[in-house]
Amino acid sequence: MEFIYSHPVEILIERADSPMSISTMDQKRYFQVTGLYADKTTADLTQSSRTKYVSSAPGVATVDARGVVTPVAPGVGKIMVIYGDLKHDVALRVRASER
């Protein structure tokens, strides 16, 4: 008998039900998304495979699948956080560097 070893596998188990609402807390360049469920519990949905991030102004700032925002040029827009049928818009403003 021969044993084979591998790196551990991490599996994220998500709730089967959908939250009633979502909210965000922006941390300068990334978002933390929290879902509020009917039973009044909350869950961190930031890295959920169901959470999508969309920039309305990619010429101002882009956002990746993990919610990390990258400024591109001065301007305004919004980041849309989408989880199923729920949508939460966050105002976006990129200012010019004062150097």
C-alpha positions as CSV (number, residue, x, y, z in Angstrom):
1,M,0.0,0.0,0.0
2,E,1.4,3.4,-1.0
3,F,0.2,6.7,0.5
4,I,0.0,9.8,-1.7
5,Y,0.1,13.2,0.0
6,S,-1.3,16.4,-1.4
7,H,-1.9,20.0,-0.3
8,P,-5.1,20.5,1.7
9,V,-8.3,21.5,-0.2
10,E,-10.4,24.3,1.1
11,I,-14.2,24.1,0.4
12,L,-16.5,26.9,1.0
13,I,-20.0,25.8,1.9
14,E,-22.7,28.4,1.1
15,R,-26.2,28.6,2.5
16,A,-28.9,27.3,0.2
17,D,-31.3,30.1,1.0
18,S,-30.9,33.7,-0.3
19,P,-30.4,36.8,1.9
20,M,-33.1,39.3,2.2
21,S,-30.6,42.2,1.7
22,I,-27.0,42.9,1.2
23,S,-24.8,45.7,2.4
24,T,-21.2,46.7,1.9
25,M,-18.4,48.2,3.9
26,D,-15.8,49.7,1.7
27,Q,-12.2,49.4,2.9
28,K,-10.5,52.0,0.7
29,R,-9.8,49.5,-2.2
30,Y,-11.9,46.5,-1.5
31,F,-15.4,45.6,-0.3
32,Q,-16.8,43.5,2.5
33,V,-20.3,42.2,1.6
34,T,-22.7,41.0,4.3
35,G,-26.0,39.3,3.7
36,L,-28.9,39.6,6.1
37,Y,-31.2,36.5,6.1
38,A,-34.8,36.1,7.1
39,D,-33.8,34.4,10.4
40,K,-31.9,37.7,11.3
41,T,-28.5,36.1,10.9
42,T,-25.8,37.5,8.7
43,A,-23.1,35.9,6.6
44,D,-20.0,37.3,4.9
45,L,-20.7,37.0,1.1
46,T,-17.5,38.9,0.0
47,Q,-15.9,35.8,-1.6
48,S,-19.1,34.0,-2.5
49,S,-19.2,32.5,-6.0
50,R,-22.7,34.2,-6.3
51,T,-21.3,37.7,-5.5
52,K,-20.5,39.8,-8.6
53,Y,-18.9,43.2,-8.8
54,V,-19.3,45.6,-11.7
55,S,-17.8,49.1,-12.3
56,S,-20.1,51.5,-14.1
57,A,-17.0,53.5,-15.1
58,P,-14.1,51.2,-15.9
59,G,-12.2,54.3,-17.2
60,V,-12.3,55.6,-13.7
61,A,-11.8,52.4,-11.7
62,T,-12.0,48.7,-12.3
63,V,-13.2,46.0,-9.8
64,D,-12.1,42.3,-9.9
65,A,-14.1,39.2,-9.0
66,R,-12.9,39.5,-5.4
67,G,-14.2,43.0,-4.9
68,V,-10.7,44.7,-5.2
69,V,-11.0,48.2,-6.7
70,T,-8.2,49.6,-8.8
71,P,-8.3,53.3,-9.6
72,V,-7.5,54.2,-13.2
73,A,-8.1,58.0,-13.6
74,P,-9.9,60.8,-11.8
75,G,-13.7,60.7,-12.1
76,V,-16.9,59.4,-10.6
77,G,-19.0,56.3,-11.1
78,K,-20.3,53.5,-9.0
79,I,-19.5,49.9,-8.1
80,M,-22.5,47.6,-8.3
81,V,-22.5,44.6,-5.9
82,I,-24.8,41.9,-7.2
83,Y,-25.9,38.8,-5.3
84,G,-28.7,36.9,-7.2
85,D,-31.6,39.3,-7.5
86,L,-30.2,41.7,-5.0
87,K,-28.1,44.8,-6.1
88,H,-26.3,47.3,-3.9
89,D,-24.7,50.4,-5.5
90,V,-21.7,52.2,-4.0
91,A,-20.7,55.7,-5.1
92,L,-17.2,55.9,-6.5
93,R,-14.9,58.9,-6.7
94,V,-11.3,58.8,-7.8
95,R,-9.3,62.0,-7.1
96,A,-6.1,63.1,-8.7
97,S,-3.0,62.6,-6.7
98,E,-1.8,65.7,-4.9
99,R,1.9,65.1,-5.4
